[in-house]
Amino acid sequence: MDMTEFDDVPGADAPLDASDAALLARVAELDDRLDPVPDGLAERALFAMTLAGLETEVMELQVVEAPVGSVRSEAPVETRTITFTHERLTVMIALSVGSAAGTVRVDGWMAPAEVLQVELRRPDGTRATLSDADGRFVLDDVPRGPASLLVHQGETPVTTPVIEL
């Protein structure tokens, strides 16, 4: 668009005044009503930027499985198994319904098995736990939503991609 088209618009070179501000406020209100920002977008974007800023090595998402009977059955089973791989570490997690409403339980296993610090990172904060000598860890009643795991192994931590719990 050639901006010279607006050279003959009265007041185009004048500073914004109260009527301009009122018009822009109405346009913003209309934009909010017709095309609202999705719920949680700002939190998810901040979370993604925080993860991008970490100096970690990222694991690859390998498998997402739904158990038999989880689709089109009378009593759906809410369990998913997800496996992440990296050259130094494999992490498998099973997600199941938490004991509190709107939460999940995360049961995890790591190979090679060793005691490691595991952090569950979410937009609203971080929860940490230790795996046992068999590489097993549990996080109870985690709120649903985007999350990733950060495993402190060696000098450089390993992180999973963000998944939806």
C-alpha positions as CSV (number, residue, x, y, z in Angstrom):
1,M,0.0,0.0,0.0
2,D,1.3,3.4,-1.0
3,M,1.2,5.8,2.0
4,T,0.9,8.8,-0.3
5,E,-2.8,7.9,-0.6
6,F,-3.3,9.4,2.9
7,D,-1.5,12.7,2.2
8,D,-4.8,14.5,1.6
9,V,-6.5,13.1,4.7
10,P,-7.3,16.1,7.1
11,G,-5.4,15.8,10.4
12,A,-3.2,12.9,9.1
13,D,0.0,14.7,10.3
14,A,-1.6,15.9,13.6
15,P,-0.7,14.2,16.9
16,L,-3.2,11.7,18.3
17,D,-6.0,13.3,20.4
18,A,-8.8,12.1,22.7
19,S,-11.1,11.2,19.8
20,D,-8.3,9.1,18.2
21,A,-7.7,7.3,21.5
22,A,-11.4,6.6,21.8
23,L,-11.6,5.2,18.3
24,L,-8.5,3.0,18.9
25,A,-10.1,1.8,22.2
26,R,-13.2,0.8,20.3
27,V,-11.2,-1.0,17.7
28,A,-9.3,-2.9,20.4
29,E,-12.6,-3.8,22.1
30,L,-14.0,-5.1,18.8
31,D,-10.8,-7.1,18.2
32,D,-11.0,-8.7,21.7
33,R,-14.6,-9.6,21.0
34,L,-14.1,-11.1,17.5
35,D,-10.7,-12.6,17.9
36,P,-9.9,-13.1,21.6
37,V,-6.5,-14.2,22.8
38,P,-6.7,-18.0,23.6
39,D,-6.8,-18.8,27.3
40,G,-3.4,-19.5,28.7
41,L,-1.5,-18.3,25.5
42,A,0.6,-15.8,27.4
43,E,1.6,-18.4,30.0
44,R,2.4,-21.0,27.4
45,A,4.5,-18.6,25.4
46,L,6.4,-17.6,28.5
47,F,6.9,-21.2,29.4
48,A,8.2,-22.0,25.9
49,M,10.6,-19.1,26.0
50,T,11.9,-20.1,29.5
51,L,12.6,-23.7,28.2
52,A,14.3,-22.3,25.1
53,G,16.6,-20.3,27.3
54,L,17.8,-23.3,29.3
55,E,21.1,-24.8,28.3
56,T,19.9,-28.4,28.1
57,E,19.9,-31.2,25.7
58,V,16.4,-32.1,24.4
59,M,15.1,-35.7,24.4
60,E,13.1,-37.0,21.4
61,L,9.5,-38.0,21.8
62,Q,9.3,-41.7,20.8
63,V,6.0,-43.3,21.6
64,V,2.6,-42.1,22.6
65,E,0.3,-45.1,23.4
66,A,-3.3,-45.2,24.4
67,P,-4.4,-48.4,26.2
68,V,-6.9,-50.8,24.7
69,G,-10.4,-49.7,25.7
70,S,-9.6,-46.0,26.0
71,V,-11.6,-45.1,23.0
72,R,-15.3,-45.8,22.5
73,S,-15.7,-47.9,25.6
74,E,-18.3,-47.4,28.3
75,A,-15.7,-46.5,31.0
76,P,-12.8,-44.8,29.3
77,V,-9.4,-45.5,30.8
78,E,-7.3,-42.4,31.1
79,T,-3.8,-43.7,30.9
80,R,-1.1,-42.7,28.4
81,T,2.4,-44.0,28.1
82,I,5.0,-41.7,26.6
83,T,8.6,-42.6,26.0
84,F,11.4,-40.0,25.5
85,T,14.9,-41.0,24.2
86,H,18.3,-39.4,24.2
87,E,21.7,-40.9,23.6
88,R,22.4,-40.8,27.4
89,L,18.9,-41.5,28.8
90,T,15.5,-43.0,28.2
91,V,12.5,-41.8,30.2
92,M,9.1,-43.5,30.1
93,I,6.2,-42.0,31.9
94,A,2.6,-43.2,32.4
95,L,0.0,-40.6,33.0
96,S,-3.2,-41.6,34.9
97,V,-6.0,-39.8,36.6
98,G,-4.9,-38.0,39.8
99,S,-6.7,-38.3,43.1
100,A,-7.7,-34.6,43.0
101,A,-10.1,-33.3,40.3
102,G,-8.3,-32.0,37.2
103,T,-5.0,-33.6,38.0
104,V,-2.8,-36.5,36.7
105,R,-0.4,-38.8,38.4
106,V,3.0,-39.2,36.6
107,D,4.8,-42.5,37.1
108,G,8.2,-42.5,35.5
109,W,11.1,-44.9,34.9
110,M,14.6,-44.0,33.6
111,A,17.2,-46.1,32.0
112,P,20.0,-46.4,32.9
113,A,18.5,-46.6,36.4
114,E,20.1,-44.3,38.9
115,V,19.2,-41.8,41.5
116,L,18.6,-38.5,39.7
117,Q,16.8,-35.2,40.3
118,V,13.7,-34.9,38.2
119,E,11.9,-31.6,37.7
120,L,8.4,-31.2,36.3
121,R,8.2,-27.8,34.7
122,R,4.9,-26.0,34.1
123,P,3.9,-22.5,33.4
124,D,2.8,-22.1,37.0
125,G,6.0,-23.4,38.5
126,T,8.3,-26.4,39.1
127,R,8.0,-29.6,41.1
128,A,11.1,-31.6,41.9
129,T,11.6,-35.2,43.0
130,L,14.3,-37.8,43.1
131,S,14.2,-41.1,41.2
132,D,15.1,-44.2,43.3
133,A,18.0,-46.5,42.6
134,D,15.8,-48.4,40.1
135,G,15.2,-45.1,38.1
136,R,11.6,-44.9,39.3
137,F,9.8,-41.6,40.3
138,V,6.3,-40.5,41.0
139,L,4.6,-37.0,40.9
140,D,1.1,-37.0,42.3
141,D,-1.8,-34.6,41.6
142,V,-0.1,-32.6,38.9
143,P,-2.6,-30.1,37.3
144,R,-3.4,-30.8,33.7
145,G,-1.8,-28.6,31.1
146,P,1.6,-28.1,29.3
147,A,4.6,-29.6,31.0
148,S,8.1,-30.9,30.5
149,L,10.6,-33.0,32.5
150,L,14.1,-31.8,33.2
151,V,16.5,-34.6,34.4
152,H,19.7,-33.6,36.0
153,Q,22.2,-36.1,34.7
154,G,25.9,-35.2,34.3
155,E,27.0,-31.7,33.6
156,T,24.2,-30.9,31.1
157,P,20.6,-31.6,32.1
158,V,18.3,-33.4,29.6
159,T,14.8,-32.1,29.0
160,T,11.8,-33.5,27.3
161,P,9.7,-31.6,24.8
162,V,6.6,-29.9,26.2
163,I,3.6,-32.2,26.3
164,E,0.0,-31.8,27.4
165,L,-0.8,-33.6,30.6
